[in-house]
Amino acid sequence: MKNHEGSAVPQSEGDVNLSSARAVWQREHLNEETRQLLEEDARWFLHQSLSSPCLNVLSGCEGSFLIDTQGRRYLDFHGNNVHQVGFGHPRVKEAAAEAMGQLPFCTRRYTNRYAIALARKLAGISPGNLNKCLFAPGGAEAISMAIKLARLATGRFKTISLWDSFHGATLDTISLGGELLFRGGMGPLLPGAEHVPPPEPQRCPFHCGQSCTLQCADYVEYVLQREGDVAAVVAETVRSTGTIPPQDYWRRIRSICDRYGALLILDEIPHGLGRTGSMFTCEHYGVVPDMLVIGKGLGGGSLPLAALLAREDLDMGGQHALGHFTHEKNPVLCAAALATIEVIETEELPARAARLGTRFLGQLLELQHRHSLIGDVRGLGLLTALPLRRPDGSPAGAEAEKIMYAALSRGLSFKTAMGNTIVLTPPLNIEEEHLNTAVEILDASFSELQQAGQ
């Protein structure tokens, strides 16, 4: 339900009063004690879009479920994309507790067996020669390290990234990102951050229609050629909003980067580690970037940790502080991450995501046949999205808002994105029956909206 890094309130395209919609839901579903807690939260936290004031108060989470203070359980098909192994996986909790009891912190200039084991494991499973890594408290910081390293390696400072993209909410990462919500009103951003159109048929400025002709990739080459001093192309391999580039897109971009000496940095923070049906999403495209950034799910649905994976020959920052974060080798975080990867491997979650994703996508296509408001069904593994469109083809932002709250009332939590798109990202170890439940809830919610409009 949260718009990537934000709150349970979706970002719309200006055709719905979000505060009013939220107030109606809260009035109908929250008791006085919960409302008082929300008021207390709003009293002490700085307010910001997509974060505060909040929608509800949680008292617990386990497996595929959120639990609010009134004891209601919600299937979580958002989870801020941290819940590849669900919430509270016993192996992750056990590993974190063991590290907490033995070595709760590691001072800088020292190392520990948990950090070393995690680095070795990531080198072993990452594609190509991405054998070097650095850890960071979150994805935005890991992206920052990647940009620093690209500047050192190339002697250049410019970047190319995509409009509509998201790479974090810090000042440097919003410069790379292309969402107005995060860039607007922030004044001068990082110099040299150039942007190009994404491989998104519905928003394509080249009028490719439904079938991408890769003119967007050709435009990347045009900008690289004209600028001449670009350090890196930085992009999400697939968008967490369900935008899946054509199969040839990344091979073309890889070739173009090589031709002009720019590094390719792929951001897989929300969907790496199995969500798309492969351990790393770039493996679907048969390309190896120069740097790969992962995070969110690396902390096992509990703890904040991200990693920059880089080519071994890019280990050239010994005289510079690329990250230098206080918790970059935190034993508890590293132990949880190592356990998370072990769970993903032993439970074969990437293959499970591919299998369940194919089945789930089929169910959503059947849903589309019953509800004309669903303009498209997109998916790769257990990353799925439903862009909603009205009969005239316009984005159905208000309708997406209503579907979200109708589903929430029935026990299904998800986010909306791009104003009109329902995004569904369940845990990779979700029970199949819970996927069925989600489809039933969506079906009932669309039917309710249709009946209300008659």
C-alpha positions in Angstrom: 0.0 0.0 0.0 2.9 2.4 0.4 4.2 4.2 -2.6 7.7 2.6 -2.6 9.2 4.4 0.4 6.0 6.1 1.7 3.0 5.5 3.8 -0.1 3.5 3.3 -1.7 6.4 1.5 -1.3 6.2 -2.3 -0.1 8.9 -4.5 -2.8 9.9 -6.9 -2.9 12.1 -10.0 -4.8 14.9 -8.3 -8.3 13.5 -9.0 -9.0 12.3 -5.4 -9.0 13.9 -2.0 -6.6 11.6 -0.2 -7.2 13.1 3.3 -10.9 12.7 2.9 -10.7 9.1 1.6 -8.4 8.2 4.5 -10.7 9.9 7.0 -13.7 8.0 5.9 -11.8 4.6 6.2 -10.5 5.5 9.6 -13.9 6.6 10.9 -15.5 3.4 9.8 -12.7 1.0 10.9 -10.7 2.4 13.8 -11.7 2.6 17.5 -11.0 5.5 19.8 -7.8 4.0 21.2 -6.3 3.6 17.8 -7.3 7.1 16.7 -5.7 8.5 19.8 -2.4 6.7 19.0 -2.5 8.2 15.5 -3.0 11.6 16.9 0.0 11.1 19.2 2.1 10.0 16.3 1.1 13.0 14.3 1.9 15.2 17.3 5.5 14.2 17.5 6.6 13.3 14.0 7.4 15.8 11.3 4.7 15.5 8.6 5.7 14.5 5.1 4.0 13.3 2.0 3.4 9.6 1.9 4.4 9.1 5.5 2.7 11.1 8.2 0.0 11.3 9.4 -0.4 7.5 9.3 -3.3 5.3 8.3 -3.4 2.7 11.1 -1.4 1.4 14.1 0.2 -2.0 14.0 0.8 -4.3 17.0 2.5 -7.2 15.2 3.5 -8.9 11.9 4.2 -12.5 11.1 4.7 -14.5 8.0 2.5 -12.8 5.3 0.3 -10.8 7.7 0.2 -7.4 9.4 -1.8 -7.2 12.7 -3.3 -4.0 13.9 -4.0 -2.9 17.5 -7.6 -4.0 17.1 -6.4 -7.6 16.3 -7.3 -7.5 12.6 -5.0 -9.4 10.2 -4.1 -8.1 6.8 -2.4 -10.0 4.0 0.6 -7.8 3.2 1.1 -7.5 -0.5 3.4 -4.5 -0.1 5.7 -4.9 2.9 7.9 -2.1 1.6 9.4 -4.9 -0.4 11.5 -6.1 2.6 9.6 -9.4 3.1 10.9 -11.9 0.6 11.0 -14.4 3.5 8.0 -13.0 5.2 8.0 -11.3 8.6 9.7 -12.9 11.6 11.2 -16.0 9.9 12.5 -18.2 12.7 15.9 -18.7 11.1 16.5 -14.9 10.7 15.4 -14.2 14.2 17.6 -16.9 15.6 20.7 -15.7 13.7 20.1 -12.1 14.7 19.6 -13.1 18.4 22.8 -15.2 18.4 24.8 -12.3 17.0 23.2 -9.9 19.4 24.2 -12.1 22.3 27.8 -12.5 21.1 28.8 -9.4 19.3 26.1 -6.6 19.2 28.4 -4.1 17.5 31.6 -3.9 15.5 33.7 -0.8 15.8 35.1 0.7 12.5 38.6 -0.5 11.5 37.6 -4.0 12.9 35.8 -6.7 11.2 33.9 -9.8 12.3 33.0 -13.3 11.0 29.4 -12.3 10.3 30.4 -9.5 7.9 33.0 -11.6 6.2 30.7 -14.6 5.7 28.0 -12.3 4.2 30.5 -10.7 1.8 31.8 -14.1 0.8 28.3 -15.4 0.2 27.3 -12.4 -1.9 30.4 -12.9 -4.1 29.5 -16.5 -4.5 25.9 -16.0 -5.7 26.2 -12.7 -7.6 26.4 -12.8 -11.4 29.7 -12.4 -13.3 32.6 -11.0 -11.5 30.8 -8.9 -9.0 33.1 -10.1 -6.3 33.6 -7.0 -4.2 31.0 -5.3 -1.9 30.3 -2.6 0.6 27.4 -2.6 3.1 25.3 0.4 4.0 22.3 1.0 6.3 19.9 1.5 3.4 19.5 1.5 -0.4 19.9 5.2 -0.9 23.3 5.1 0.8 24.3 2.2 -1.3 23.4 4.1 -4.5 25.4 7.0 -3.2 28.5 4.7 -2.8 27.9 3.4 -6.4 27.9 7.0 -7.8 31.1 7.9 -5.9 32.8 4.8 -7.2 31.7 5.5 -10.7 33.2 9.0 -10.5 36.5 7.6 -9.2 36.7 4.9 -11.8 35.9 7.0 -14.8 37.1 10.5 -13.8 33.7 11.8 -14.9 30.7 13.1 -12.9 27.6 12.9 -15.0 24.9 10.2 -14.8 22.0 9.1 -17.0 18.9 7.8 -15.3 15.3 7.4 -16.2 12.3 9.6 -15.7 9.7 8.1 -13.2 12.5 6.1 -11.5 13.2 5.9 -7.8 16.6 5.3 -6.2 16.1 6.7 -2.7 15.0 9.8 -0.9 18.3 11.5 0.0 19.3 14.6 -1.9 21.7 12.9 -4.3 19.4 9.9 -5.0 16.4 12.1 -5.7 18.6 13.8 -8.3 19.0 10.5 -10.0 15.3 9.6 -9.5 12.6 10.9 -11.8 9.6 11.2 -9.5 8.4 14.8 -9.1 7.0 13.9 -5.7 10.5 13.6 -4.3 12.3 16.2 -6.5 9.7 19.0 -6.3 10.6 22.1 -4.2 14.1 20.9 -3.3 16.0 23.5 -5.2 19.3 22.7 -7.0 20.0 19.0 -7.2 23.1 17.0 -8.0 24.8 18.5 -11.0 25.2 16.3 -14.1 22.2 14.2 -13.4 20.7 13.7 -16.9 17.4 11.9 -17.5 16.0 9.9 -20.4 12.6 8.3 -21.2 12.0 4.9 -19.6 11.0 1.8 -21.5 7.4 2.3 -20.7 4.9 1.9 -23.6 2.1 3.8 -21.9 4.4 6.9 -21.3 6.6 6.5 -24.4 7.4 9.9 -26.1 8.5 8.0 -29.2 5.0 6.7 -30.0 6.0 3.1 -30.1 2.6 1.9 -29.1 2.2 -1.3 -27.2 5.3 -2.9 -28.8 8.6 -1.2 -27.8 11.0 -0.6 -30.7 13.9 0.4 -28.3 14.0 3.9 -29.5 14.4 4.8 -25.8 17.6 2.8 -25.8 18.8 4.6 -28.9 18.1 7.8 -27.1 20.5 6.7 -24.2 23.2 6.3 -26.9 22.4 9.7 -28.3 22.8 11.4 -24.9 26.0 9.5 -24.1 27.4 10.5 -27.5 26.4 14.2 -27.1 27.5 14.5 -23.5 30.8 12.6 -23.9 31.6 12.6 -20.2 29.0 10.4 -18.5 30.3 8.2 -15.7 27.4 5.8 -15.4 23.9 4.8 -16.5 21.9 4.2 -13.3 18.5 2.4 -13.5 16.2 -0.1 -11.9 16.4 -3.4 -13.8 12.6 -3.5 -13.6 10.5 -1.0 -11.8 8.9 -1.9 -8.5 5.7 -0.4 -10.0 5.6 -3.3 -12.5 7.2 -1.8 -15.5 9.1 -4.7 -17.2 11.5 -3.6 -20.0 11.6 -5.6 -23.2 14.0 -8.6 -23.3 16.5 -6.8 -25.6 16.6 -3.5 -23.7 19.3 -4.2 -21.2 21.5 -6.0 -23.7 21.3 -2.9 -25.9 22.1 -0.6 -22.9 25.0 -2.8 -21.8 26.5 -2.6 -25.3 26.0 1.1 -25.5 27.7 1.7 -22.1 30.7 -0.4 -23.2 30.9 1.6 -26.4 31.1 5.0 -24.6 33.0 4.0 -21.5 30.1 4.5 -19.1 29.5 2.1 -16.2 26.2 0.3 -15.9 24.7 0.5 -12.4 21.5 -1.6 -11.8 19.3 -0.9 -8.8 17.6 -4.1 -7.6 16.9 -2.8 -4.1 13.2 -3.6 -4.0 13.1 -6.8 -6.1 16.5 -8.5 -6.0 17.0 -11.7 -4.0 14.4 -13.8 -5.7 11.2 -11.7 -6.2 11.2 -11.8 -9.9 11.9 -15.5 -10.2 15.7 -15.3 -10.2 18.1 -14.5 -7.5 19.0 -11.3 -9.3 16.6 -9.7 -11.8 19.4 -8.9 -14.3 19.8 -12.6 -14.8 16.5 -12.6 -16.7 18.1 -10.3 -19.3 21.5 -12.1 -19.6 23.5 -9.0 -18.6 26.0 -8.3 -15.8 26.2 -4.7 -14.7 29.4 -3.1 -13.5 27.7 -2.5 -10.2 24.6 -4.0 -8.6 22.8 -2.6 -5.6 20.5 -4.7 -3.4 18.7 -3.9 -0.1 15.3 -4.0 1.6 14.8 -7.8 1.6 18.5 -8.3 2.5 17.5 -7.6 6.2 15.1 -10.5 6.3 11.9 -8.4 6.8 13.3 -6.9 10.1 16.5 -5.1 9.8 17.9 -2.3 7.6 20.8 -3.4 5.3 21.8 -2.8 1.7 24.9 -3.8 -0.3 26.8 -2.5 -3.3 28.2 -5.3 -5.4 31.0 -4.3 -7.8 33.4 -5.7 -10.3 36.7 -6.7 -8.7 38.7 -4.4 -10.9 36.7 -1.4 -9.5 38.3 -1.9 -6.1 40.2 1.5 -6.4 38.8 3.6 -3.6 41.3 2.7 -0.9 42.3 6.4 -0.4 38.7 7.6 -0.3 35.7 7.2 1.9 33.0 5.6 -0.3 30.7 4.8 2.5 32.2 5.0 6.0 28.9 4.2 7.7 28.9 3.5 11.4 26.9 0.3 11.0 28.5 -0.9 7.7 29.7 -4.2 9.3 27.1 -4.5 12.0 27.3 -8.1 13.1 23.5 -8.4 13.9 22.5 -7.0 10.5 25.0 -9.2 8.7 23.9 -12.3 10.5 20.3 -11.6 9.7 21.2 -11.0 6.0 23.2 -14.2 5.8 20.4 -16.2 7.3 18.0 -14.5 4.9 20.0 -15.7 1.9 20.2 -19.2 3.3 16.4 -19.3 3.7 16.0 -18.0 0.1 18.3 -20.8 -1.2 17.2 -23.7 1.0 13.5 -23.0 0.5 14.2 -22.4 -3.2 12.2 -19.1 -3.1 13.3 -17.7 -6.6 11.9 -20.9 -8.3 8.8 -20.7 -6.1 8.3 -17.1 -7.0 8.5 -18.0 -10.7 6.0 -20.8 -10.3 3.6 -19.0 -8.1 4.0 -15.8 -10.1 2.9 -17.5 -13.3 -0.1 -18.9 -11.6 -1.0 -15.6 -9.9 -0.6 -13.7 -13.2 -3.1 -16.1 -14.8 -5.6 -15.4 -12.0 -5.1 -11.7 -12.5 -5.7 -12.0 -16.2 -9.0 -13.8 -15.5 -9.8 -10.9 -13.1 -9.1 -8.5 -16.0 -11.6 -10.3 -18.2 -14.3 -9.8 -15.5 -13.4 -6.1 -14.7 -12.8 -3.7 -17.6 -11.3 -1.2 -15.3 -8.1 -3.3 -15.3 -6.3 -1.8 -18.3 -3.3 -4.2 -18.2 -1.7 -7.0 -16.2 2.0 -6.9 -15.7 4.3 -9.3 -13.8 7.6 -11.0 -13.4 7.7 -13.6 -10.7 5.8 -12.3 -7.6 6.1 -8.6 -8.8 2.8 -7.8 -10.3 0.9 -4.7 -11.2 -2.6 -3.7 -12.4 -2.8 -0.3 -14.2 -6.4 0.9 -14.0 -8.0 2.8 -16.9 -11.4 4.3 -17.6 -13.3 3.5 -20.7 -11.9 6.6 -22.4 -8.4 5.3 -21.7 -7.6 7.9 -19.0 -5.8 6.8 -15.8 -8.3 5.7 -13.1 -6.6 7.2 -10.0 -9.7 7.8 -8.0 -10.9 4.2 -8.7 -7.5 2.8 -7.6 -7.9 4.6 -4.4 -11.4 3.2 -3.8 -10.2 -0.3 -4.6 -7.4 0.0 -2.2 -9.6 0.9 0.7 -12.2 -1.7 -0.2 -9.6 -4.4 -0.2 -8.1 -3.1 3.0 -11.5 -3.5 4.6 -11.5 -7.1 3.5 -8.0 -7.8 4.9 -5.7 -7.2 1.9 -3.0 -4.5 2.1 -1.1 -3.2 -1.1 0.2 0.0 -2.5 -0.8 2.1 -5.4 1.8 3.8 -7.7 1.9 6.2 -10.6 -1.5 7.4 -9.6 -3.5 4.5 -11.1 -1.6 1.3 -10.6 -2.3 -1.4 -8.1 1.0 -3.1 -7.2 1.0 -6.6 -5.6 4.2 -7.9 -4.0 3.5 -10.7 -1.5 6.2 -12.6 0.4 7.9 -15.3 -1.7 7.0 -18.0 0.9 3.3 -17.0 1.0 0.9 -19.9 1.1 -0.9 -20.6 -2.2 -4.3 -20.4 -0.5 -3.4 -16.8 0.5 -2.8 -15.9 -3.1 -6.3 -17.2 -3.8 -7.7 -15.1 -1.0 -6.1 -12.0 -2.4 -7.7 -12.6 -5.8 -11.1 -13.2 -4.2 -10.7 -9.9 -2.2 -9.7 -8.0 -5.4 -12.6 -9.5 -7.3 -15.1 -8.5 -4.5 -13.6 -5.0 -4.3 -13.8 -4.4 -8.1 -17.4 -5.7 -8.0 -18.3 -3.4 -5.1 -17.0 -0.4 -7.1 -18.9 -1.4 -10.2 -22.1 -1.9 -8.3 -21.7 1.5 -6.6 -21.4 3.1 -10.0 -24.5 1.6 -11.4 
